[in-house]
Amino acid sequence: MATFGLAWILFVAWSYATFTAVERAVPRAPHRVSLRRIAIAAVLLAVEAALARAIIWTSPSPEPVLRIVAGWLITEVLLYWSHRAMHAVPWLWRFHRLHHDEREPLAWATAWYSHPVDAALFAACALAGGVLGGGGAPAAAWFIVGRRVWTVLLHANIAWPASALDRVIATPPFHHRHHRENLSPANYASTLPILDRVFGTFAR
């Protein structure tokens, strides 16, 4: 438990120091995330981490690379459809809309601003993907850690130019389009935009 708490503190501290500086240096829009928003997001991150730990109940350990990759790909597909369902199914949207709260502008801390039901569904998808890919729970744990770091970048308020890269891997412009509430829902993929292209939900 001490290691778990220390990891949470270090990750929050690193994210705050890094992305606060980057957002101030090269902002996409002239706004800053409030300390209250960061504090609430950090608490929600702790809840998410605790749920993931309870559902997966393992520590990351070395796994064959191919099994980790297979688990990641399967998890990506599961997350695409679960994310899409969160926007289409009213009772799921009741929880997911917290992440799309428009009262505060989009910024790096938005990555952690998710309802525990969302967090539990994400962990379940990661576990299912890890098991189906042959890597088991350890592979799922690696995926959760990696994605949690990546999503901080995806939500950051930084001037990241749109490019052909948006079609290959999820980038801030790709995911910021997902948060454009005035436009039709799009770009549900976690890291692989090809899923949106295949299923007709890709937009720029």
CORCORSUL-V868434 format. One record per residue. N is the residue number from 1. PSI is psi as a letter, one per 40 degrees, with the letter a starting at -180 (999 if undefined). NEAR is the number of other ideal C-beta (glycine too) atoms within 8 Angstrom. D_LAST is the distance of its C-alpha to the last C-alpha in whole Angstrom. Layout:
n:N psi:PSI near:NEAR d_last:D_LAST
n:N psi:PSI near:NEAR d_last:D_LAST
This chain:
n:1 psi:d near:4 d_last:43
n:2 psi:d near:5 d_last:43
n:3 psi:d near:6 d_last:41
n:4 psi:d near:9 d_last:38
n:5 psi:d near:8 d_last:39
n:6 psi:d near:8 d_last:39
n:7 psi:d near:8 d_last:35
n:8 psi:d near:11 d_last:34
n:9 psi:d near:8 d_last:35
n:10 psi:d near:8 d_last:34
n:11 psi:d near:11 d_last:31
n:12 psi:d near:10 d_last:30
n:13 psi:d near:8 d_last:32
n:14 psi:d near:8 d_last:30
n:15 psi:d near:11 d_last:27
n:16 psi:d near:9 d_last:28
n:17 psi:d near:8 d_last:30
n:18 psi:d near:8 d_last:27
n:19 psi:d near:13 d_last:24
n:20 psi:d near:10 d_last:26
n:21 psi:d near:8 d_last:27
n:22 psi:d near:10 d_last:23
n:23 psi:d near:15 d_last:22
n:24 psi:d near:7 d_last:25
n:25 psi:d near:6 d_last:25
n:26 psi:g near:7 d_last:21
n:27 psi:i near:11 d_last:19
n:28 psi:d near:9 d_last:16
n:29 psi:i near:6 d_last:18
n:30 psi:g near:3 d_last:21
n:31 psi:i near:8 d_last:22
n:32 psi:i near:7 d_last:24
n:33 psi:h near:14 d_last:25
n:34 psi:i near:7 d_last:28
n:35 psi:d near:5 d_last:31
n:36 psi:d near:6 d_last:31
n:37 psi:d near:12 d_last:28
n:38 psi:d near:11 d_last:28
n:39 psi:d near:8 d_last:31
n:40 psi:d near:9 d_last:30
n:41 psi:d near:13 d_last:27
n:42 psi:d near:11 d_last:30
n:43 psi:d near:8 d_last:32
n:44 psi:d near:14 d_last:30
n:45 psi:d near:13 d_last:29
n:46 psi:d near:9 d_last:32
n:47 psi:d near:10 d_last:33
n:48 psi:d near:14 d_last:30
n:49 psi:d near:10 d_last:32
n:50 psi:d near:8 d_last:35
n:51 psi:d near:12 d_last:33
n:52 psi:d near:14 d_last:32
n:53 psi:d near:9 d_last:35
n:54 psi:d near:7 d_last:37
n:55 psi:d near:10 d_last:35
n:56 psi:d near:14 d_last:35
n:57 psi:g near:6 d_last:38
n:58 psi:i near:10 d_last:38
n:59 psi:i near:5 d_last:38
n:60 psi:h near:7 d_last:35
n:61 psi:i near:6 d_last:38
n:62 psi:h near:2 d_last:37
n:63 psi:i near:11 d_last:36
n:64 psi:h near:7 d_last:36
n:65 psi:d near:6 d_last:32
n:66 psi:d near:6 d_last:32
n:67 psi:d near:12 d_last:32
n:68 psi:d near:14 d_last:30
n:69 psi:d near:9 d_last:27
n:70 psi:d near:12 d_last:28
n:71 psi:d near:18 d_last:28
n:72 psi:d near:12 d_last:25
n:73 psi:d near:11 d_last:23
n:74 psi:d near:12 d_last:25
n:75 psi:d near:17 d_last:24
n:76 psi:d near:14 d_last:20
n:77 psi:d near:10 d_last:21
n:78 psi:d near:11 d_last:23
n:79 psi:d near:13 d_last:20
n:80 psi:d near:14 d_last:17
n:81 psi:d near:8 d_last:20
n:82 psi:d near:11 d_last:21
n:83 psi:d near:11 d_last:18
n:84 psi:d near:11 d_last:17
n:85 psi:d near:9 d_last:21
n:86 psi:d near:13 d_last:21
n:87 psi:d near:9 d_last:19
n:88 psi:d near:7 d_last:20
n:89 psi:h near:7 d_last:24
n:90 psi:d near:5 d_last:26
n:91 psi:d near:5 d_last:28
n:92 psi:d near:11 d_last:25
n:93 psi:d near:11 d_last:23
n:94 psi:d near:7 d_last:26
n:95 psi:d near:10 d_last:26
n:96 psi:d near:13 d_last:22
n:97 psi:e near:8 d_last:22
n:98 psi:d near:10 d_last:23
n:99 psi:d near:10 d_last:21
n:100 psi:f near:8 d_last:18
n:101 psi:h near:8 d_last:21
n:102 psi:e near:5 d_last:20
n:103 psi:d near:3 d_last:24
n:104 psi:i near:9 d_last:23
n:105 psi:i near:7 d_last:20
n:106 psi:h near:7 d_last:17
n:107 psi:i near:15 d_last:19
n:108 psi:d near:14 d_last:20
n:109 psi:e near:13 d_last:23
n:110 psi:d near:13 d_last:20
n:111 psi:d near:11 d_last:20
n:112 psi:e near:11 d_last:24
n:113 psi:g near:12 d_last:24
n:114 psi:i near:11 d_last:24
n:115 psi:i near:10 d_last:27
n:116 psi:d near:10 d_last:29
n:117 psi:d near:8 d_last:29
n:118 psi:d near:13 d_last:25
n:119 psi:d near:14 d_last:27
n:120 psi:d near:10 d_last:29
n:121 psi:d near:10 d_last:27
n:122 psi:d near:13 d_last:25
n:123 psi:d near:15 d_last:28
n:124 psi:d near:9 d_last:30
n:125 psi:d near:12 d_last:27
n:126 psi:d near:16 d_last:27
n:127 psi:d near:12 d_last:31
n:128 psi:d near:11 d_last:30
n:129 psi:d near:19 d_last:28
n:130 psi:d near:18 d_last:31
n:131 psi:d near:12 d_last:34
n:132 psi:d near:9 d_last:32
n:133 psi:e near:16 d_last:31
n:134 psi:e near:10 d_last:35
n:135 psi:e near:14 d_last:34
n:136 psi:a near:10 d_last:35
n:137 psi:d near:11 d_last:35
n:138 psi:d near:13 d_last:35
n:139 psi:d near:17 d_last:32
n:140 psi:d near:19 d_last:30
n:141 psi:d near:15 d_last:31
n:142 psi:d near:11 d_last:30
n:143 psi:d near:15 d_last:26
n:144 psi:d near:13 d_last:26
n:145 psi:d near:9 d_last:27
n:146 psi:d near:8 d_last:25
n:147 psi:d near:10 d_last:22
n:148 psi:d near:11 d_last:23
n:149 psi:d near:9 d_last:23
n:150 psi:d near:10 d_last:20
n:151 psi:d near:10 d_last:18
n:152 psi:d near:13 d_last:20
n:153 psi:d near:10 d_last:18
n:154 psi:d near:12 d_last:15
n:155 psi:e near:14 d_last:16
n:156 psi:i near:13 d_last:17
n:157 psi:g near:13 d_last:17
n:158 psi:i near:10 d_last:17
n:159 psi:g near:6 d_last:15
n:160 psi:h near:9 d_last:13
n:161 psi:i near:5 d_last:12
n:162 psi:i near:6 d_last:8
n:163 psi:a near:7 d_last:10
n:164 psi:e near:5 d_last:11
n:165 psi:d near:7 d_last:12
n:166 psi:d near:11 d_last:8
n:167 psi:e near:8 d_last:9
n:168 psi:d near:7 d_last:13
n:169 psi:i near:7 d_last:13
n:170 psi:h near:12 d_last:12
n:171 psi:i near:11 d_last:11
n:172 psi:d near:12 d_last:11
n:173 psi:d near:12 d_last:8
n:174 psi:d near:13 d_last:7
n:175 psi:d near:12 d_last:9
n:176 psi:d near:10 d_last:9
n:177 psi:d near:12 d_last:6
n:178 psi:d near:10 d_last:9
n:179 psi:e near:10 d_last:12
n:180 psi:g near:7 d_last:11
n:181 psi:e near:6 d_last:14
n:182 psi:e near:3 d_last:14
n:183 psi:i near:8 d_last:11
n:184 psi:i near:4 d_last:11
n:185 psi:h near:7 d_last:11
n:186 psi:i near:11 d_last:9
n:187 psi:g near:13 d_last:9
n:188 psi:e near:12 d_last:12
n:189 psi:i near:14 d_last:13
n:190 psi:d near:11 d_last:16
n:191 psi:e near:8 d_last:15
n:192 psi:g near:10 d_last:14
n:193 psi:e near:14 d_last:11
n:194 psi:d near:9 d_last:13
n:195 psi:d near:12 d_last:14
n:196 psi:d near:15 d_last:11
n:197 psi:d near:9 d_last:11
n:198 psi:d near:6 d_last:15
n:199 psi:e near:8 d_last:15
n:200 psi:f near:6 d_last:12
n:201 psi:e near:10 d_last:10
n:202 psi:h near:10 d_last:7
n:203 psi:i near:9 d_last:4
n:204 psi:999 near:7 d_last:0
